[in-house]
Amino acid sequence: MKLLGGLIAARGVAIAVALLWSTSAWAADQDRLDQIDFPVRTVTVVVPFARGGPTDTVARLIAGEMAKTLGQPIEVENVLGAGGTLAATRVAHATPDGHTLIVGHMGTHGSAAALYPKLGYRPDKDFEPVALLTEMPVLLLARKDFPPKDMTEFEAFVKAHTDNINVAHAGFGSVSYASCLLLDRLLGVDPTAVPFNGTGPALQALVEGQVDYMCDQIVNAVPALRQGTIKAYVIASSERDPAVPQVPTASEAGLPRFRVAAWTGLFAPRGTPEPIVAKLNAAVSQALDQSDLRLRLTDLGGIIPRADQRLPAGLARLVHDEIARWDDVARGSVP
């Protein structure tokens, strides 16, 4: 038994040393990264939704800071369609040299794998994870004159009028689609889903009263909430958010299983060389450490990951876990 205990202890030390080495290798040695001949031209960051939406906002803010570090322009390109999966398919088959990237999220690299039976890419196999960018709590939003006053009334109203209620989303498999799919599974309702080419257009339809409710990332919703053109019932996280402190958590409102973290991450095509991924990761981390950028993201309700959470390995684990979770939801099992 003593020998076995010694072997286990030695193995534990070895694992700890390996993890420490891995973290140090990714986080440090800026001189080595500066010597890599990359980028040599403009870098294209593909955003799988319309300009002005939450993913686009995050991408443009971070890309601007990354360009300063990398010494080359970064062009943000919006590629719309199929809940973001068209853009992801394109980047999955792009040249793996680091000059074409995608800002993926819970939809393109999580729920889409469960919701699209013939997806043109494998979220966990066809990309090199670069860095986790942000986490965005999801809000249940409604047009400003939607009758229910709180979540209890919302549940009763939607159940009573399901056939006459419209819910907006940014495309089949998107964050907004998957989040409200989870909500509707929990409530046992089946409203009419209305797709848009991004949450920006979907939110505008909500503001104009063309649809009844939607689930959206907080960064997209805060300006409209502050203007009073829409309203929010709950935030799908364990804590209230300082950006919208008046909005109760789903648990406080009696719906504890409505928990969604709409994260965004930067991905490169599979086969992109490790030194290039490392340089991109360092540029992201440096951007997220800029005080002005942090202030802008947090003011919109975004949660900035810690330095250790930004590593490629952490993003890879997140993708794996999200695919499993949303597969359960798509099958009708609510975790």
ZAFITOR-140723 format. One record per residue (C-alpha): x, y, z. Coordinates in steps of 0.25 Angstrom, whole numbers, padded with zeros to 4 digits, always signed. Example, Ala and Ser with C-alpha at 12.3 -4.5 7.8 and 13.67 -1.06 7.14 Angstrom:
% ZAFITOR-140723
+0049-0018+0031/+0055-0004+0029/
***
This chain:
% ZAFITOR-140723
+0000+0000+0000/+0011+0010+0003/+0018+0007-0010/+0004+0009-0017/+0002+0022-0010/+0016+0027-0014/+0014+0024-0028/+0000+0032-0028/+0007+0043-0021/+0019+0043-0031/+0008+0043-0042/+0001+0055-0036/+0014+0063-0036/+0017+0059-0050/+0003+0064-0054/+0004+0077-0047/+0018+0080-0053/+0012+0076-0067/+0000+0086-0065/+0010+0097-0060/+0019+0095-0072/+0007+0095-0081/+0001+0108-0075/+0015+0115-0075/+0018+0111-0090/+0005+0118-0094/+0005+0130-0085/+0020+0134-0086/+0032+0136-0095/+0027+0148-0103/+0040+0149-0110/+0039+0136-0116/+0025+0139-0121/+0030+0152-0127/+0040+0145-0135/+0029+0137-0143/+0027+0142-0157/+0012+0143-0155/+0003+0150-0159/+0009+0154-0172/-0004+0161-0177/-0018+0165-0173/-0025+0155-0164/-0039+0152-0166/-0048+0149-0154/-0062+0143-0159/-0074+0147-0150/-0085+0137-0153/-0096+0147-0151/-0101+0161-0155/-0093+0174-0152/-0098+0180-0139/-0101+0167-0131/-0094+0162-0119/-0084+0153-0126/-0081+0164-0135/-0079+0175-0124/-0069+0166-0116/-0062+0162-0129/-0059+0177-0133/-0055+0181-0120/-0045+0170-0118/-0040+0170-0132/-0037+0185-0131/-0027+0182-0120/-0021+0170-0126/-0018+0177-0138/-0009+0187-0130/-0001+0175-0124/+0000+0167-0137/+0004+0179-0146/-0005+0175-0157/-0020+0180-0160/-0031+0171-0156/-0043+0171-0164/-0057+0166-0158/-0066+0160-0168/-0080+0156-0166/-0084+0143-0172/-0099+0140-0170/-0108+0128-0171/-0112+0115-0164/-0110+0120-0150/-0096+0123-0152/-0092+0109-0158/-0090+0114-0172/-0079+0123-0167/-0073+0112-0158/-0073+0102-0170/-0065+0112-0178/-0055+0115-0168/-0053+0100-0165/-0049+0098-0179/-0040+0110-0180/-0025+0110-0182/-0019+0107-0168/-0009+0118-0167/-0015+0127-0157/-0020+0138-0166/-0035+0133-0166/-0042+0131-0152/-0056+0131-0147/-0062+0136-0134/-0070+0124-0131/-0080+0122-0119/-0089+0113-0112/-0098+0112-0124/-0087+0109-0135/-0078+0101-0126/-0088+0094-0117/-0103+0093-0120/-0102+0093-0135/-0095+0079-0134/-0108+0074-0128/-0118+0082-0136/-0112+0080-0150/-0112+0065-0154/-0103+0068-0166/-0094+0079-0161/-0083+0082-0171/-0072+0082-0160/-0069+0076-0147/-0068+0087-0136/-0058+0078-0127/-0050+0073-0139/-0049+0083-0150/-0043+0095-0142/-0032+0099-0134/-0037+0106-0121/-0030+0119-0120/-0036+0126-0107/-0048+0128-0100/-0053+0143-0102/-0065+0145-0093/-0076+0139-0086/-0090+0146-0088/-0102+0143-0079/-0115+0141-0086/-0127+0149-0084/-0142+0145-0086/-0147+0158-0093/-0161+0162-0098/-0167+0174-0106/-0169+0185-0096/-0185+0184-0096/-0185+0168-0095/-0196+0166-0084/-0189+0158-0073/-0182+0166-0062/-0173+0155-0056/-0168+0141-0059/-0180+0134-0052/-0190+0142-0061/-0181+0139-0073/-0182+0124-0072/-0197+0124-0070/-0199+0134-0082/-0190+0126-0091/-0196+0113-0088/-0210+0119-0090/-0207+0126-0103/-0196+0117-0109/-0203+0116-0123/-0203+0131-0124/-0189+0135-0119/-0176+0137-0127/-0162+0135-0122/-0150+0142-0130/-0137+0135-0132/-0124+0137-0140/-0125+0124-0148/-0127+0109-0145/-0115+0105-0136/-0112+0119-0131/-0110+0123-0117/-0124+0130-0117/-0130+0118-0123/-0124+0108-0113/-0126+0117-0101/-0141+0118-0104/-0142+0104-0108/-0137+0100-0094/-0147+0110-0088/-0159+0105-0096/-0155+0090-0092/-0156+0095-0077/-0169+0102-0079/-0175+0091-0088/-0179+0101-0099/-0177+0101-0114/-0179+0115-0119/-0176+0119-0134/-0161+0122-0136/-0158+0133-0146/-0143+0133-0151/-0135+0145-0154/-0121+0147-0160/-0115+0150-0146/-0119+0155-0132/-0118+0169-0137/-0129+0168-0147/-0137+0159-0137/-0136+0169-0126/-0140+0181-0135/-0153+0173-0138/-0155+0171-0124/-0154+0186-0121/-0164+0189-0133/-0174+0179-0127/-0173+0169-0138/-0170+0157-0129/-0174+0154-0115/-0161+0150-0108/-0147+0144-0110/-0135+0140-0103/-0122+0148-0105/-0109+0151-0100/-0108+0162-0090/-0098+0171-0098/-0108+0172-0109/-0120+0175-0100/-0114+0185-0090/-0116+0198-0099/-0130+0195-0102/-0133+0191-0088/-0128+0204-0083/-0136+0212-0094/-0148+0205-0089/-0152+0199-0103/-0152+0185-0098/-0153+0178-0085/-0146+0166-0078/-0152+0155-0069/-0140+0147-0064/-0125+0146-0066/-0121+0131-0068/-0109+0131-0059/-0107+0129-0044/-0105+0143-0040/-0111+0157-0044/-0103+0165-0054/-0098+0179-0050/-0102+0184-0064/-0116+0180-0062/-0117+0179-0046/-0133+0180-0046/-0134+0167-0054/-0136+0155-0045/-0128+0142-0047/-0136+0130-0053/-0135+0123-0039/-0141+0135-0032/-0152+0135-0042/-0155+0120-0040/-0148+0114-0052/-0135+0109-0047/-0132+0100-0058/-0132+0111-0068/-0117+0113-0068/-0109+0118-0081/-0095+0124-0082/-0094+0129-0096/-0079+0129-0098/-0071+0133-0110/-0057+0128-0114/-0047+0130-0125/-0044+0118-0134/-0035+0115-0146/-0036+0104-0156/-0030+0090-0152/-0016+0089-0155/-0012+0103-0152/+0002+0102-0146/+0004+0103-0131/+0013+0115-0131/+0003+0123-0139/-0009+0119-0130/+0000+0122-0118/+0003+0136-0124/-0012+0138-0126/-0015+0134-0112/-0005+0144-0106/-0011+0155-0115/-0025+0152-0109/-0020+0151-0095/-0013+0164-0096/-0026+0171-0102/-0034+0165-0091/-0025+0171-0081/-0027+0185-0087/-0034+0194-0076/-0042+0201-0086/-0047+0189-0094/-0050+0182-0080/-0059+0194-0076/-0066+0194-0089/-0069+0179-0089/-0073+0179-0074/-0082+0191-0076/-0090+0183-0086/-0091+0171-0077/-0080+0163-0082/-0071+0154-0073/-0057+0154-0076/-0050+0140-0074/-0038+0139-0065/-0024+0138-0071/-0024+0123-0068/-0038+0121-0075/-0033+0127-0088/-0024+0115-0092/-0027+0107-0104/-0029+0094-0096/-0039+0101-0087/-0047+0105-0099/-0046+0091-0105/-0052+0085-0092/-0063+0095-0093/-0067+0091-0107/-0067+0077-0103/-0076+0079-0091/-0086+0088-0099/-0088+0078-0110/-0092+0068-0100/-0101+0077-0092/-0109+0082-0104/-0110+0068-0110/-0118+0065-0097/-0127+0077-0099/-0129+0074-0114/-0133+0060-0110/-0144+0065-0100/-0136+0063-0087/-0134+0075-0079/-0121+0075-0071/
***
